[in-house]
Amino acid sequence: MGEVQAWPTAEIGLLATATALGLTVVAAVASAYGARAGIDELVVSGRRAMLAAAALTTVAVGVLVLAFVVHDFTLAYVWQTSNTTTPTFYLLTGLWGGQAGSLLFWSWLMAVFASAALLRPWRADAALMPWFTAVCAAVTGFFLFLVVFVSNPFERLTVAPSEGNGLNPLLQHPGMAFHPPALYLGFTGLTIPYAFAMAALAARQTDAGWILASRRWMLVAWAFLSIGLSLGGRWAYDVLGWGGYWGWDPVENAAFMPWLAATAFLHSVMVQERRGTFKVWNMALVILTFSLVIVGTFLTRAGLVSSVHAFAQSDIGGYFLAFTSAVVLGSLALLWWRLPDLASEERIEHAVSREGVFMANNLLLMGALFAVFWGTLFPLFSEIVTDQRVTVGAPYFNRVVLPIFAAMLVLMAVGPLVGWRKGDAGRLARVLAFPLVGTLAITVVLYALGVRRWVAVVGFGICVFALWVTLLEIGRGVAARMRRGEGPARATLGVFRRQRRRYGGYLVHAGVIVLAVGVIGSNVYQLEVDRTLDVGESMTIGAYTLTHRGLAQSQTPDKQMVHANLDAVHTARGGGAARVVAPRKDVFRLREDQPMTIPAVWHRPTEDLYVLLGTYDPASERVTLKVYVNPLINCVWLGMVILVLGTLIAAWPDAAEERVMNAELQRLVGGAALGVAR
């Protein structure tokens, strides 16, 4: 223990968060009462209070970041998640590296998202905005309440230590700077469509106005959630040392479930825009999506699930359970109350139609969601009923969920080819004939080349068919522009620029298909070998030979590293390739009980050689290795990149679409709403 300078961070941070909490209460009450009583001044006051709360949470976040940078160990949170040897890069990530800081980070992002929506022109959707403000303020206020009264990152230690405890070694990876923020941006962003939906129900503006106002917010949040899930998979591959990227971990599932619900909404909302149906369904999907965000947060922060990602057990669970119950019950009660206002304008006339395909797509997504939900929560239910926790592993999820995704890939390809109202089955058969014949031919070739496992044959066949049809749809749009005299490059850019939502969606579909190819190859054909090697001894796995050349050590200010130097040779026709791979163990000076296993990965175009260092004897330099060969793993990363790129294209503001949307909002809301804006 020593004398440590006490910066005024605790006082400033606590004052800022406490004041922001009070302002969210003012914003919620003033906005709701102002809308109810028709008092425009209260509505404006509520809006300003929400904006001020965002400014104050920004101050609090800045103060906490400063505390990390100056090593203010008088704050318990800074002491717990950093030390003087922590690189500056990871000092900044300490903001969300623990529970207290992550709750403040969540509150700040939520306030910023709400402010961004409130700073847009009110005139077109003025009737919704007071209720929108009230919902956003209530959600932000709940998280600020937790920050101020339950898990305060500005709590001071009675006696300040001279050195901190340090960030968890698992979190000292570049992914820490991008994966959690992307997920938090997705989670908090999903609050915006939910707030618009609740505002529409409260204001009885249940036409397409709330859809038009919130659609892009949902797409942006979905994009961030997709990025977060993708980065999480890559982080797991690089750090966790098990040769994979997705293990159906409860915390992974907690982020995946709202992604599934949001995906269903983004598809079904197109039916409401086009046909005026699915109104109740879309409201229910928005409620479900946001509820799953809160449920997932509750599970991970209450310590109810076992995961390397979960927070330790804490008293926060009861508050989250109460808030989750209030959100679910309150939202469903409001939806039930407004059911008469949500009557569909039309009905689905034929199963073979675009809307029929979208409904089938939604049902499959809900089936996958239920399977993941049940598999994730079953250990808790079994413990409650039998007092024994039964573990549900990856085999369950793979057997139940993956066939559902295979069916979705087929629908994803067929859907754009089917017309609205009633599709032409004969035309559909003619359009699909060529892709089906081509898919059959390619599948036969793959079988002749050695793809014999039925899972791979069927899976690759579905992927080929879906990708073929998707690329044909993009090609038709390009060909139409080329017939008007444009070159191939200009025509391709033109279809994505002029119809961003449609062709961005096709690109998302292509990304999912490429990702599926990687998932099939890296799971069905993965090789795995465990061997113990003395210096000079070799082992073989697949087309690779590894020879152990001895151990080496290195160090940094905060850790010691032990490397196993291996000569890796890949034998191939026409000559082999060789390189040195060096898997290692990292032992952090302040966390010697948490050594890190860092894999050495030889990335090749068609596969990865993935090597892990297990036990080792410093005297004899004998090592135990676990080695994987992951075929087609690069398709996983490529598919994720394509998916994110397509999402960004679809979400990118389009001036023409924006004008149409604003004009439609003006028409839907009408002159009565303009008085609120004034």
C-alpha positions in Angstrom: 0.0 0.0 0.0 1.2 3.5 -0.6 0.2 7.1 -1.0 -1.6 7.5 -4.3 -2.8 10.8 -5.7 -6.6 11.2 -5.4 -8.0 12.8 -8.5 -11.5 14.2 -8.2 -12.8 11.6 -10.6 -15.1 9.9 -8.1 -16.9 13.1 -7.2 -17.3 14.4 -10.8 -18.3 11.0 -12.1 -20.9 10.3 -9.4 -22.3 13.8 -9.7 -22.6 13.5 -13.5 -24.3 10.0 -13.4 -26.6 10.9 -10.5 -27.7 14.1 -12.2 -28.2 12.2 -15.5 -30.4 9.7 -13.7 -32.5 12.5 -12.4 -32.8 14.0 -15.8 -34.0 10.7 -17.3 -36.8 10.7 -14.8 -37.7 14.2 -15.7 -37.5 13.3 -19.4 -39.7 10.2 -19.0 -42.4 11.9 -16.8 -42.5 15.3 -18.7 -42.6 13.6 -22.1 -45.4 11.1 -21.2 -47.5 13.6 -19.3 -46.9 16.3 -21.9 -48.1 14.0 -24.7 -51.1 12.8 -22.6 -52.2 16.3 -21.7 -51.2 18.0 -24.9 -48.7 20.4 -23.2 -46.1 21.1 -25.8 -43.8 22.9 -23.3 -43.4 19.7 -21.2 -42.7 17.7 -24.4 -39.9 20.0 -25.3 -38.6 20.0 -21.7 -38.5 16.2 -21.8 -36.5 16.2 -25.0 -34.0 18.7 -23.6 -33.6 16.7 -20.4 -32.8 13.6 -22.4 -30.2 15.5 -24.4 -28.7 16.9 -21.2 -28.5 13.4 -19.7 -26.6 12.2 -22.8 -24.1 15.1 -22.3 -23.6 14.2 -18.6 -23.1 10.5 -19.3 -20.4 11.6 -21.8 -18.7 13.5 -19.0 -18.9 10.5 -16.7 -17.4 8.2 -19.4 -14.6 10.7 -20.1 -13.8 11.0 -16.4 -13.6 7.2 -16.0 -11.3 6.9 -19.0 -9.1 9.6 -17.5 -8.9 7.7 -14.3 -7.6 4.6 -16.2 -5.0 6.7 -18.0 -3.6 8.3 -14.9 -3.8 5.0 -12.9 -6.1 6.4 -10.2 -6.2 3.3 -8.0 -8.3 5.1 -5.4 -11.2 3.9 -7.6 -12.0 0.3 -6.9 -13.0 -0.3 -10.5 -9.8 1.0 -11.9 -7.8 -1.0 -9.4 -9.7 -4.2 -10.3 -9.3 -3.9 -14.1 -5.9 -2.3 -14.7 -2.4 -1.8 -13.4 0.7 0.3 -14.2 2.0 -2.3 -16.7 -1.2 -2.5 -18.7 -0.6 -1.1 -22.2 -2.5 2.2 -22.9 -4.5 0.4 -25.5 -6.0 -1.9 -22.9 -6.4 0.9 -20.4 -9.0 2.4 -22.7 -10.8 -0.9 -23.0 -11.0 -1.1 -19.2 -14.1 1.1 -19.5 -16.1 -2.0 -20.5 -13.7 -4.6 -19.1 -15.8 -5.1 -15.9 -19.4 -5.0 -14.8 -19.6 -1.5 -13.3 -17.8 0.2 -16.3 -19.8 -1.8 -18.9 -23.1 -0.6 -17.3 -21.9 3.0 -17.5 -20.8 2.4 -21.1 -24.2 0.9 -21.9 -26.0 3.9 -20.4 -23.8 6.3 -22.4 -24.4 4.5 -25.7 -28.2 4.3 -25.0 -28.3 8.1 -24.3 -26.3 8.9 -27.4 -28.5 6.7 -29.6 -31.6 8.3 -28.2 -30.2 11.8 -28.6 -29.3 11.1 -32.2 -32.9 10.1 -32.9 -34.2 13.2 -31.0 -31.9 15.6 -32.9 -33.5 14.6 -36.2 -36.4 16.8 -37.5 -39.5 16.1 -35.5 -42.1 17.4 -37.9 -42.9 14.2 -39.8 -43.2 11.9 -36.7 -44.0 14.4 -34.1 -46.9 12.4 -32.6 -44.5 9.6 -31.8 -41.5 11.5 -30.4 -42.8 12.3 -26.8 -43.6 8.7 -26.2 -40.3 7.7 -27.9 -38.5 10.0 -25.5 -40.3 8.6 -22.5 -39.3 5.0 -23.4 -35.7 5.8 -24.1 -35.4 7.8 -20.9 -36.9 4.9 -18.9 -34.5 2.4 -20.3 -31.5 4.7 -19.9 -32.7 5.6 -16.4 -32.7 1.9 -15.4 -29.1 1.4 -16.3 -28.1 4.7 -14.7 -29.9 3.6 -11.5 -27.7 0.5 -11.5 -24.6 2.6 -12.0 -25.4 5.0 -9.2 -26.9 2.6 -6.6 -25.8 -1.0 -7.3 -22.6 -1.2 -9.3 -20.8 2.1 -9.1 -17.5 2.5 -11.1 -16.7 5.6 -9.1 -16.6 3.9 -5.7 -13.4 4.8 -3.7 -11.2 2.4 -1.8 -10.6 3.2 1.9 -6.9 2.6 1.5 -5.6 3.0 -2.0 -3.0 0.4 -3.2 0.0 1.5 -5.3 -0.6 -1.2 -7.9 -3.7 -2.5 -9.6 -5.0 -6.0 -10.0 -4.8 -5.9 -13.8 -7.2 -6.7 -16.6 -8.2 -10.4 -17.1 -5.6 -12.0 -19.5 -8.4 -13.3 -21.7 -9.4 -9.7 -22.3 -5.9 -8.5 -23.4 -6.5 -9.0 -27.1 -7.2 -6.4 -29.9 -10.6 -7.9 -30.1 -11.4 -6.3 -26.7 -11.3 -2.9 -28.4 -13.9 -3.8 -31.1 -16.0 -6.9 -30.1 -17.7 -5.7 -26.9 -18.4 -2.1 -28.2 -19.9 -3.5 -31.4 -22.2 -5.8 -29.4 -23.1 -2.9 -27.1 -23.9 -0.7 -30.1 -26.1 -3.5 -31.4 -27.9 -4.0 -28.1 -28.5 -0.3 -27.3 -29.4 0.4 -30.9 -32.2 -2.2 -30.8 -33.8 0.0 -28.1 -34.6 2.6 -30.8 -37.0 0.5 -32.9 -38.5 -0.8 -29.6 -39.1 2.8 -28.4 -40.7 3.7 -31.8 -43.0 0.7 -31.6 -44.1 1.5 -28.0 -44.6 5.1 -29.0 -46.8 4.0 -31.9 -48.9 1.9 -29.6 -49.2 4.7 -27.0 -50.0 7.3 -29.6 -52.3 5.0 -31.5 -50.2 5.7 -34.7 -50.1 2.1 -35.7 -49.9 2.5 -39.5 -46.6 2.2 -41.3 -45.2 5.5 -39.9 -43.3 3.9 -37.0 -41.9 1.3 -39.4 -40.6 4.0 -41.7 -39.2 6.0 -38.7 -37.4 3.0 -37.2 -36.4 0.7 -40.1 -33.0 2.1 -40.6 -32.3 2.2 -36.9 -33.0 -1.5 -36.8 -30.8 -2.2 -39.7 -27.9 -0.2 -38.2 -28.3 -2.0 -34.9 -28.4 -5.4 -36.7 -25.2 -4.4 -38.6 -23.4 -3.7 -35.3 -24.7 -6.9 -33.8 -23.5 -8.8 -36.8 -20.1 -7.2 -36.6 -19.9 -8.0 -32.9 -20.8 -11.6 -33.4 -18.3 -11.9 -36.2 -15.5 -10.3 -34.2 -16.4 -12.5 -31.3 -15.9 -15.6 -33.4 -12.5 -14.4 -34.6 -11.5 -13.5 -31.1 -12.5 -17.0 -29.8 -10.5 -18.5 -32.6 -7.4 -16.5 -31.8 -7.5 -16.6 -28.0 -9.5 -19.4 -26.4 -7.4 -22.1 -27.9 -9.8 -24.8 -28.9 -9.5 -24.7 -32.6 -13.0 -23.3 -33.2 -14.9 -20.0 -33.5 -18.4 -20.8 -32.2 -19.1 -23.2 -29.4 -22.8 -22.4 -28.6 -21.6 -20.8 -25.3 -24.5 -19.3 -23.3 -23.2 -15.8 -23.7 -22.7 -16.3 -27.4 -26.3 -17.5 -27.6 -27.5 -14.5 -25.6 -26.2 -12.2 -28.3 -27.3 -14.6 -31.1 -31.0 -14.7 -30.0 -31.8 -11.0 -30.5 -29.9 -11.2 -33.8 -32.3 -14.0 -35.0 -35.4 -12.0 -33.9 -34.1 -8.8 -35.6 -33.4 -10.8 -38.7 -37.0 -12.0 -38.7 -38.3 -8.5 -38.3 -36.1 -7.1 -41.1 -37.7 -9.6 -43.5 -41.3 -9.4 -42.3 -41.4 -5.7 -42.2 -41.2 -5.6 -46.0 -44.5 -7.4 -46.1 -46.1 -4.7 -44.0 -44.7 -2.0 -46.1 -45.8 -3.6 -49.3 -49.1 -5.2 -48.3 -50.2 -3.7 -45.0 -50.2 -7.0 -43.2 -48.1 -8.7 -40.5 -48.8 -5.6 -38.2 -49.3 -7.5 -35.0 -46.4 -9.9 -35.9 -44.0 -7.1 -36.5 -44.9 -5.4 -33.2 -44.4 -8.7 -31.4 -41.0 -9.2 -33.1 -39.8 -5.8 -32.0 -40.9 -6.5 -28.4 -39.3 -10.0 -28.6 -36.0 -8.6 -29.9 -35.6 -6.0 -27.2 -36.8 -8.4 -24.5 -34.1 -10.9 -25.6 -31.5 -8.2 -25.2 -32.6 -7.6 -21.6 -33.0 -11.3 -20.9 -29.5 -12.0 -22.3 -28.0 -9.2 -20.3 -29.8 -10.5 -17.2 -28.4 -14.1 -17.7 -24.8 -13.0 -18.2 -24.7 -10.4 -15.4 -26.6 -12.3 -12.7 -24.0 -15.2 -12.9 -26.7 -17.7 -13.8 -24.8 -19.2 -16.7 -21.3 -20.7 -16.8 -19.2 -19.0 -19.4 -15.8 -17.5 -19.9 -17.7 -14.4 -21.1 -20.1 -14.1 -18.1 -19.7 -11.7 -15.2 -19.3 -13.0 -11.7 -22.4 -13.7 -9.6 -23.7 -10.4 -8.1 -26.7 -8.7 -6.6 -27.6 -7.1 -9.9 -29.7 -10.1 -11.0 -32.8 -9.2 -9.0 -33.0 -5.7 -10.5 -32.6 -7.1 -14.0 -35.3 -9.7 -13.4 -37.7 -7.0 -12.2 -36.9 -4.8 -15.2 -37.2 -7.7 -17.6 -40.6 -8.6 -16.2 -41.8 -5.0 -16.5 -40.6 -4.8 -20.1 -42.2 -8.0 -21.2 -45.5 -7.7 -19.3 -45.9 -4.0 -20.0 -45.1 -4.3 -23.7 -47.5 -7.2 -24.2 -50.2 -5.5 -22.2 -49.9 -2.4 -24.4 -49.9 -4.6 -27.5 -53.1 -6.4 -26.4 -54.8 -3.1 -25.6 -54.1 -1.8 -29.2 -54.9 -5.0 -31.0 -58.0 -3.5 -32.6 -55.8 -0.8 -34.2 -53.5 -3.4 -35.8 -55.9 -5.1 -38.1 -54.2 -6.2 -41.4 -55.3 -4.3 -44.5 -54.9 -7.5 -46.6 -54.4 -11.2 -46.1 -51.9 -13.7 -47.6 -53.7 -15.0 -50.7 -51.4 -17.8 -51.6 -48.7 -19.9 -50.0 -46.6 -19.6 -53.1 -46.1 -15.8 -52.9 -43.4 -13.5 -51.6 -45.3 -12.9 -48.4 -45.8 -16.6 -48.0 -42.0 -17.2 -48.3 -41.3 -14.4 -45.8 -43.7 -16.0 -43.3 -42.0 -19.4 -43.8 -38.7 -17.7 -43.3 -39.9 -16.1 -40.1 -41.3 -19.4 -38.8 -37.9 -21.0 -39.4 -36.1 -18.2 -37.6 -38.5 -18.5 -34.7 -37.9 -22.3 -34.6 -34.1 -21.7 -34.5 -34.6 -19.0 -31.8 -36.7 -21.3 -29.6 -34.2 -24.2 -30.0 -31.3 -21.9 -28.9 -33.4 -20.4 -26.1 -34.4 -23.8 -24.8 -30.9 -25.2 -25.0 -29.4 -22.2 -23.3 -31.9 -22.1 -20.4 -32.5 -25.8 -20.0 -29.6 -26.2 -17.5 -31.2 -23.6 -15.3 -34.6 -25.3 -15.5 -33.2 -28.7 -14.8 -31.4 -27.3 -11.7 -34.6 -25.7 -10.4 -36.7 -28.9 -10.9 -34.2 -31.7 -10.1 -31.5 -29.8 -8.2 -29.0 -31.0 -10.8 -27.6 -28.9 -13.6 -27.7 -30.8 -16.9 -25.3 -29.4 -19.5 -26.5 -28.9 -23.1 -23.6 -29.1 -25.4 -22.8 -28.2 -29.1 -24.2 -31.6 -30.4 -27.7 -30.6 -29.5 -27.5 -27.2 -31.2 -25.8 -28.6 -34.3 -28.5 -31.3 -34.7 -31.5 -29.0 -34.1 -30.4 -25.6 -35.4 -28.3 -26.3 -38.4 -31.0 -28.2 -40.4 -33.2 -25.2 -39.8 -30.6 -22.9 -41.3 -30.2 -25.2 -44.3 -33.9 -24.8 -45.0 -33.6 -21.0 -44.6 -30.8 -21.0 -47.2 -33.1 -22.6 -49.7 -35.9 -20.0 -48.9 -33.4 -17.2 -49.1 -32.6 -18.2 -52.6 -36.2 -18.8 -53.8 -37.9 -15.8 -52.1 -36.8 -13.0 -54.4 -38.0 -15.1 -57.4 -41.6 -15.4 -56.2 -44.1 -12.6 -56.9 -46.3 -10.8 -54.5 -49.9 -11.9 -53.8 -49.7 -15.1 -55.9 -46.5 -16.4 -57.5 -46.4 -18.2 -60.9 -45.3 -21.7 -60.0 -44.6 -22.5 -63.7 -42.4 -19.5 -64.1 -40.6 -20.3 -60.8 -39.9 -23.8 -62.0 -38.5 -22.5 -65.3 -36.3 -19.9 -63.5 -34.9 -22.5 -61.1 -34.4 -25.3 -63.6 -30.9 -24.1 -64.7 -29.6 -23.4 -61.2 -30.9 -26.8 -60.1 -29.2 -28.7 -63.0 -26.0 -26.7 -62.4 -26.1 -27.5 -58.7 -26.5 -31.2 -59.4 -23.6 -31.2 -61.8 -21.3 -29.4 -59.3 -22.4 -31.7 -56.5 -21.5 -34.7 -58.7 -18.1 -33.2 -59.3 -17.5 -32.6 -55.6 -18.5 -36.2 -54.9 -16.0 -37.4 -57.5 -13.3 -35.2 -55.9 -13.8 -36.9 -52.5 -16.6 -35.1 -50.8 -18.4 -38.2 -49.6 -20.0 -37.5 -46.2 -23.7 -36.9 -46.7 -23.8 -33.8 -44.5 -21.2 -32.2 -46.6 -22.7 -33.3 -49.9 -26.2 -32.0 -49.0 -24.8 -28.8 -47.3 -22.5 -27.9 -50.1 -25.2 -28.6 -52.6 -27.6 -26.2 -50.8 -24.9 -23.5 -50.7 -24.1 -23.9 -54.4 -27.8 -23.6 -55.3 -28.5 -20.6 -53.0 -25.3 -18.7 -54.1 -26.1 -19.4 -57.8 -29.6 -18.0 -57.6 -28.4 -15.0 -55.5 -25.7 -14.1 -58.0 -28.2 -14.6 -60.9 -30.5 -12.0 -59.3 -27.6 -9.5 -59.0 -26.6 -10.4 -62.5 -30.0 -9.6 -63.9 -29.9 -6.1 -62.4 -26.4 -5.5 -63.8 -27.5 -6.9 -67.2 -30.5 -4.6 -67.3 -28.3 -1.5 -66.8 -25.7 -2.8 -69.4 -28.5 -3.0 -72.0 -28.8 0.8 -71.5 -25.2 1.3 -72.5 -23.4 1.1 -69.2 -20.1 -0.9 -68.8 -20.0 -3.9 -66.4 -18.2 -2.0 -63.6 -20.5 1.1 -63.9 -23.6 -1.1 -64.1 -22.6 -3.1 -61.0 -22.0 0.0 -59.0 -25.2 1.5 -60.3 -27.5 -1.3 -59.0 -25.9 -1.1 -55.6 -26.1 2.7 -55.6 -29.7 3.0 -56.9 -31.3 0.1 -55.0 -29.1 -0.2 -51.9 -31.6 -1.9 -49.7 -32.4 -4.6 -52.3 -29.0 -5.4 -53.6 -27.3 -4.8 -50.2 -29.7 -7.6 -49.0 -28.6 -9.9 -51.8 -25.0 -9.3 -50.7 -25.9 -10.2 -47.1 -27.4 -13.4 -48.4 -24.2 -14.1 -50.4 -22.2 -13.6 -47.2 -24.4 -16.0 -45.2 -23.9 -18.6 -47.9 -20.1 -18.2 -48.0 -20.1 -18.4 -44.2 -22.1 -21.6 -44.4 -19.5 -23.1 -46.7 -16.8 -22.4 -44.2 -18.9 -23.8 -41.3 -19.5 -27.1 -43.2 -15.9 -27.5 -44.2 -14.3 -26.5 -40.9 -16.6 -28.8 -38.9 -17.1 -31.9 -41.1 -13.6 -32.2 -42.3 -11.6 -30.8 -39.3 -8.6 -32.9 -38.3 -7.3 -33.1 -34.7 -4.2 -34.8 -33.2 -2.6 -34.7 -29.8 1.0 -35.6 -29.5 4.0 -35.4 -27.1 7.3 -34.5 -28.8 10.9 -34.5 -27.7 13.3 -32.1 -29.4 14.0 -33.3 -32.9 10.9 -35.5 -33.0 8.2 -35.1 -35.7 4.5 -35.7 -36.1 2.1 -35.7 -39.1 -1.4 -34.5 -39.5 -3.1 -34.5 -42.9 -0.6 -33.1 -45.4 1.5 -31.4 -42.7 4.6 -32.5 -40.9 5.8 -30.7 -37.7 9.2 -31.1 -36.2 10.0 -29.8 -32.7 13.1 -27.7 -32.5 13.0 -26.7 -28.8 11.7 -24.1 -26.4 12.4 -20.3 -26.3 11.5 -17.7 -23.8 10.7 -13.9 -24.1 9.1 -11.3 -21.9 7.4 -8.0 -21.7 6.9 -5.7 -18.7 3.7 -7.5 -17.7 4.2 -11.1 -18.8 6.6 -14.0 -19.6 6.2 -16.1 -22.7 7.3 -19.6 -23.5 7.4 -20.6 -27.2 7.6 -24.0 -28.8 9.5 -23.6 -32.1 8.2 -26.0 -34.7 9.2 -26.5 -38.3 6.0 -27.0 -40.3 6.0 -28.4 -43.8 3.1 -28.8 -46.1 3.6 -31.4 -48.8 1.7 -30.8 -52.0 2.0 -31.7 -55.7 4.6 -29.6 -57.4 6.6 -28.9 -54.2 5.8 -28.2 -50.6 5.7 -25.1 -48.4 7.4 -24.6 -45.1 7.5 -22.1 -42.2 8.2 -21.9 -38.5 5.1 -21.9 -36.2 5.5 -21.0 -32.5 2.6 -21.7 -30.2 3.1 -20.2 -26.8 2.1 -19.9 -23.2 1.8 -16.4 -21.6 2.1 -16.0 -17.9 1.1 -12.6 -16.5 3.2 -11.4 -13.6 0.1 -10.3 -11.6 -2.1 -13.3 -12.8 0.3 -16.3 -12.6 -2.7 -18.5 -11.9 -4.2 -17.6 -15.3 -1.7 -18.6 -18.0 -2.9 -17.9 -21.6 -2.5 -20.4 -24.4 -1.9 -18.5 -27.6 -2.2 -20.7 -30.8 0.1 -20.5 -33.8 -1.9 -20.4 -37.0 -0.6 -21.0 -40.4 -3.2 -19.4 -42.7 -3.4 -21.0 -46.2 -5.9 -20.2 -48.9 -7.9 -23.4 -48.4 -7.2 -24.2 -44.8 -5.5 -23.3 -41.5 -2.9 -25.3 -39.5 -3.8 -24.5 -35.9 -1.2 -25.5 -33.2 -1.6 -25.3 -29.4 1.1 -25.7 -26.8 -0.1 -27.8 -23.9 2.2 -28.9 -21.1 6.0 -28.5 -21.4 9.1 -29.5 -19.4 11.6 -26.7 -19.3 14.5 -29.1 -18.5 14.0 -31.7 -21.3 12.0 -29.2 -23.5 9.5 -32.0 -24.2 6.1 -30.5 -25.2 2.6 -31.7 -25.6 0.8 -30.3 -28.7 -2.8 -30.2 -29.9 -2.9 -29.6 -33.6 -5.9 -29.0 -35.9 -6.4 -28.7 -39.6 -9.4 -26.5 -40.4 -10.4 -26.7 -44.0 -12.3 -23.8 -45.7 -12.0 -21.8 -42.4 -11.3 -18.6 -44.5 -14.8 -18.8 -45.9 -16.1 -18.1 -42.4 -14.1 -14.9 -42.2 -14.8 -13.9 -45.8 -18.6 -14.6 -45.4 -18.6 -12.4 -42.3 -17.0 -9.5 -44.2 -19.4 -9.9 -47.1 -22.4 -10.0 -44.7 -21.3 -6.8 -42.9 -20.5 -5.0 -46.2 -24.0 -5.9 -47.6 -25.6 -4.6 -44.3 -23.7 -1.3 -44.5 -24.8 -0.9 -48.1 -28.4 -1.6 -47.3 -28.3 0.8 -44.3 -26.5 3.6 -46.0 -28.7 6.7 -46.4 -30.2 7.0 -49.8 -31.3 10.5 -50.7 -34.2 9.4 -53.0 -35.4 6.8 -50.4 -35.1 9.4 -47.7 -37.3 11.9 -49.6 -39.9 9.2 -50.2 -39.9 8.1 -46.6 -40.3 11.7 -45.3 -43.1 12.3 -47.7 -44.9 9.1 -46.6 -44.4 10.0 -43.0 -45.9 13.4 -43.6 -48.9 11.8 -45.2 -49.3 9.2 -42.5 -49.0 11.5 -39.5 -51.0 14.3 -41.0 -51.6 17.8 -39.9 -52.7 16.9 -36.4 -49.2 15.9 -35.4 -47.7 19.1 -36.5 -49.0 21.0 -33.6 -46.9 18.9 -31.2 -43.8 19.9 -33.1 -44.7 23.5 -32.9 
